[in-house]
């Protein structure tokens, strides 16, 4: 248990640059909260009020580059600064039920959300938003973007019908809809991690000019995954794995001097349970953290 200050916690978003977790509370007029990744120092950013800026809130997403957070509520897509200031409406929407999920594509300036009442994935421009249908889905719930591969994923939720569900995907413009895999009885949210990892480096390739931590591959994984990182020069490196509670579960490198260039480390999770883990690369110059998902 990281935090018990919410009566009806819904969507969640992580800010790994500043080690913060954001989540929304649906009760009363709705609320957006923030805390450290270990659950401490929690604070209310946007509290429910009579003008309804959080009424029916269900999900949240972050635009860290522009220091904005976006959320979906009854009747509108909203945004504010990461500290809750400057609340504004991005686009007004129509839905007979509370939209369950939101995802922002800051690269192209597009916001996506699920309209369960009409069974559709919707989208709109962030600046002059007019809601449009992107994909007519079967019973959409969770929503996630893979911008590196130009895909949008959603969870078809058949929990109430008892027929199981599925994960589907399409291009970001709604074309080439396809089923990824069937699921069991499932509800709620979906998170997809995209990746593009170099697999080799030739003698003529330029060495990196900074420290970079790549996405692990494969992800999700079972039971092994490869972590890739780049160094501009030989330097002592510490590489550790933490569970979702922030507890260290594995040290892969302990202040070990590693040569410059692209380096890889294999993480074997045979002895660990399914769940979300975080791997952290630490050098004298900087610290980087990325999430990964173990599915057994």
matplotlib code that plots the C-alpha trace (Angstrom):
import matplotlib.pyplot as plt

x = [0.0, 1.6, -1.3, -4.7, -6.0, -8.4, -11.9, -12.2, -8.8, -9.0, -6.4, -2.7, 0.3, 4.0, 6.5, 9.8, 11.8, 10.7, 9.9, 6.2, 3.0, -0.3, -3.8, -7.4, -10.2, -13.7, -15.8, -17.8, -16.8, -13.5, -9.9, -6.4, -3.6, 0.2, 2.8, 6.4, 6.8, 6.9, 3.6, 4.9, 4.3, 0.9, -1.0, -4.2, -3.6, -7.1, -10.0, -13.6, -15.6, -19.0, -17.9, -17.2, -13.6, -13.1, -16.7, -16.7, -12.9, -11.6, -8.1, -5.1, -2.0, 1.1, 2.9, 6.2, 7.9, 5.4, 4.7, 1.0, -1.4, -4.5, -7.6, -11.0, -14.2, -17.8, -18.3, -14.8, -11.1, -9.2, -5.6, -3.6, 0.0, 1.6, 1.0, -2.7, -2.6, -4.2, -7.0, -8.7, -11.0, -9.2, -12.3, -15.9, -17.2, -20.5, -20.8, -23.7, -21.3, -18.0, -15.2, -12.8, -9.4, -7.3, -3.9, -2.0, 0.2, 2.2, 4.4, 1.4, -0.7, -3.5, -5.5, -7.3, -10.0, -12.5, -16.2, -17.8, -21.4, -20.9, -18.2, -15.6, -12.0, -12.2, -9.5, -9.2, -6.5, -5.2, -5.4, -8.6, -10.2, -13.3, -14.1, -14.0, -14.4, -11.1, -12.1, -15.5, -14.5, -16.5, -16.4, -13.4, -11.9, -8.2, -6.2, -2.4, -0.1, 3.1, 4.4, 7.7, 5.8, 2.9, 0.2, -2.8, -3.8, -7.1, -8.6, -11.9, -13.6, -16.1, -16.2, -19.9, -20.9, -18.7, -17.2, -13.7, -11.9, -9.1, -6.4, -6.7, -4.5, -4.5, -2.4, -2.6, -4.9, -7.3, -6.3, -5.3, -7.3, -6.2, -6.5, -3.3, -4.5, -7.5, -7.7, -9.7, -12.3, -10.6, -11.4, -9.7, -6.5, -3.8, -0.2, 2.0, 5.8, 7.3, 10.9, 13.5, 16.9, 20.1, 21.3, 24.8, 27.4, 30.0, 33.5, 32.4, 29.4, 29.8, 30.0, 27.2, 27.9, 25.9, 24.6, 21.4, 19.2, 17.2, 13.9, 14.3, 13.6, 11.4, 8.8, 6.6, 9.0, 9.2, 11.5, 14.5, 14.9, 17.8, 18.6, 20.6, 22.5, 25.0, 28.1, 30.1, 33.2, 34.2, 32.7, 31.6, 28.0, 25.4, 22.4, 19.6, 16.1, 13.2, 9.7, 6.6, 6.9, 10.4, 12.2, 15.5, 15.2, 18.3, 21.7, 23.0, 26.0, 27.6, 29.8, 31.4, 33.6, 32.0, 33.6, 32.2, 29.6, 26.5, 26.3, 23.8, 22.8, 20.4, 18.0, 16.6, 13.4, 12.7, 12.4, 10.2, 6.4, 4.6, 4.3, 5.8, 9.5, 11.8, 15.5, 17.8, 21.1, 23.3, 26.6, 28.5, 26.9, 23.2, 20.5, 17.9, 14.9, 12.6, 9.7, 9.4, 6.6, 7.1, 4.2, 4.3]
y = [0.0, 3.3, 5.6, 5.3, 8.8, 8.1, 6.5, 5.6, 5.8, 5.5, 6.3, 6.7, 8.3, 8.2, 11.1, 9.2, 12.3, 13.8, 10.6, 11.4, 9.5, 11.1, 9.6, 10.6, 10.1, 9.7, 10.4, 13.5, 16.1, 14.4, 15.1, 14.9, 13.9, 13.6, 11.9, 10.6, 7.2, 5.6, 7.2, 9.9, 13.7, 13.3, 16.5, 17.5, 19.4, 19.9, 19.4, 18.7, 21.9, 23.2, 24.2, 20.6, 20.7, 17.2, 15.9, 12.3, 12.1, 8.7, 8.9, 11.1, 11.4, 13.6, 15.8, 16.2, 18.1, 21.0, 20.4, 19.7, 17.0, 16.0, 14.3, 13.1, 13.8, 13.9, 16.2, 17.4, 16.8, 19.1, 20.1, 22.1, 22.7, 19.8, 21.7, 22.0, 25.7, 27.1, 24.6, 24.8, 22.9, 21.3, 19.9, 19.5, 15.9, 14.1, 10.7, 9.1, 7.5, 8.6, 8.1, 5.6, 6.3, 9.1, 9.2, 12.3, 12.4, 15.6, 14.9, 15.4, 17.5, 15.0, 13.7, 10.3, 9.0, 6.2, 6.8, 3.7, 5.0, 4.9, 2.1, 4.3, 5.6, 9.4, 12.0, 15.7, 18.4, 19.7, 23.3, 23.7, 20.4, 19.1, 15.5, 13.0, 9.2, 7.5, 3.8, 2.1, -0.5, -3.4, -2.5, -0.2, 0.5, 1.0, 3.0, 3.4, 4.8, 3.5, 6.6, 5.0, 2.5, 4.7, 2.6, 3.0, 0.1, -0.4, -3.0, -4.5, -5.2, -8.0, -8.5, -7.8, -10.2, -13.0, -13.6, -12.5, -9.6, -8.6, -6.1, -4.5, -1.9, 0.4, 3.1, 6.5, 7.6, 4.7, 2.6, -1.1, -2.2, -5.6, -7.9, -8.4, -11.2, -12.4, -11.9, -13.5, -11.6, -8.2, -4.6, -1.3, 0.1, -0.7, 0.3, -0.4, 0.2, 0.8, 0.2, 0.7, -0.7, -0.8, -4.4, -3.7, -1.0, -0.9, 0.6, 3.5, 4.4, 7.5, 6.9, 8.4, 11.9, 11.4, 8.7, 7.0, 4.3, 2.4, 0.5, -3.2, -5.8, -7.7, -5.9, -7.4, -10.3, -13.8, -14.6, -12.8, -9.3, -7.3, -3.8, -1.6, 1.6, 3.9, 5.6, 8.4, 7.3, 4.5, 5.1, 3.3, 2.2, 0.9, -0.9, -2.0, -3.3, -2.2, -3.5, -1.4, -0.6, 1.0, -2.0, -3.1, -6.7, -7.1, -5.4, -6.1, -3.9, -2.4, 0.6, -1.4, 0.4, -0.1, 0.8, 3.5, 2.7, 0.5, -2.0, -4.7, -6.6, -9.5, -9.5, -12.9, -12.7, -16.4, -16.0, -13.0, -12.7, -11.0, -7.2, -3.8, -3.3, -0.4, -0.5, 2.4, 3.3, 5.4, 7.1, 10.0, 12.3, 11.2, 8.7, 7.3, 5.0, 3.1, 0.7, -2.9, -5.5, -9.2, -11.4, -15.1]
z = [0.0, -1.2, -0.3, 1.2, 0.8, -2.0, -1.7, -5.4, -7.1, -10.9, -13.6, -12.8, -14.5, -13.6, -13.8, -13.7, -14.4, -11.0, -9.3, -8.9, -9.3, -10.3, -9.9, -9.9, -7.3, -8.7, -5.5, -4.9, -7.5, -8.3, -7.5, -8.9, -6.4, -6.6, -4.4, -4.5, -6.0, -2.5, -1.7, 0.6, 0.4, -1.2, -2.1, -3.8, -7.1, -8.4, -5.9, -6.8, -7.0, -8.1, -11.6, -12.4, -13.7, -12.3, -12.2, -13.3, -13.7, -14.6, -16.1, -16.4, -18.7, -18.6, -21.1, -19.3, -22.1, -21.8, -18.1, -18.5, -17.3, -19.2, -17.8, -19.1, -17.2, -17.9, -20.8, -21.5, -21.9, -19.5, -18.9, -16.3, -15.3, -13.4, -10.1, -10.9, -11.9, -15.1, -15.5, -19.0, -21.3, -24.3, -26.0, -25.1, -25.6, -25.6, -23.8, -21.9, -19.5, -18.0, -20.6, -19.0, -20.6, -22.1, -23.9, -25.3, -28.4, -27.7, -30.8, -33.2, -30.8, -30.6, -27.6, -27.7, -25.4, -25.2, -25.5, -24.0, -24.7, -28.4, -28.5, -30.2, -29.9, -30.3, -31.0, -31.3, -31.9, -28.6, -29.5, -31.6, -30.5, -32.3, -31.3, -34.1, -34.3, -34.9, -34.7, -34.0, -31.4, -29.8, -26.1, -25.6, -22.1, -21.5, -24.1, -24.7, -27.4, -28.9, -30.7, -31.7, -33.9, -34.7, -33.1, -30.8, -28.6, -26.7, -24.4, -25.4, -22.1, -22.1, -18.4, -18.0, -20.9, -19.6, -23.0, -22.3, -23.9, -26.3, -27.0, -30.4, -32.2, -35.2, -36.8, -35.2, -38.0, -37.3, -40.3, -40.3, -37.3, -36.0, -33.0, -31.1, -28.7, -26.8, -23.0, -20.2, -18.2, -17.8, -16.9, -16.6, -18.0, -20.5, -20.9, -23.9, -24.0, -27.5, -28.2, -30.9, -29.8, -31.7, -32.2, -33.4, -33.9, -36.7, -36.3, -38.4, -36.3, -34.1, -30.4, -28.3, -27.0, -23.8, -21.4, -22.6, -21.1, -23.7, -23.4, -22.4, -25.1, -25.1, -23.1, -21.7, -21.0, -19.5, -17.9, -19.5, -21.0, -22.3, -21.0, -23.4, -22.4, -24.1, -22.6, -24.2, -22.2, -19.9, -16.5, -13.3, -13.7, -11.2, -12.7, -10.3, -10.5, -8.2, -7.7, -7.8, -4.1, -4.7, -3.1, -4.7, -5.9, -8.0, -8.6, -12.1, -12.0, -8.8, -9.6, -12.3, -14.9, -18.3, -21.7, -24.0, -26.6, -26.6, -23.7, -22.9, -19.7, -19.5, -16.5, -15.6, -13.6, -13.2, -9.4, -9.5, -9.7, -12.5, -12.2, -13.2, -12.3, -12.7, -13.8, -12.8, -14.4, -12.2, -13.0, -11.5, -14.1, -14.1, -13.1, -15.4, -14.7, -17.0, -16.4, -17.6, -17.3, -16.3, -17.4, -16.5]

ax = plt.figure().add_subplot(projection="3d")
ax.plot(x, y, z, "-o")
ax.set_aspect("equal")
plt.show()
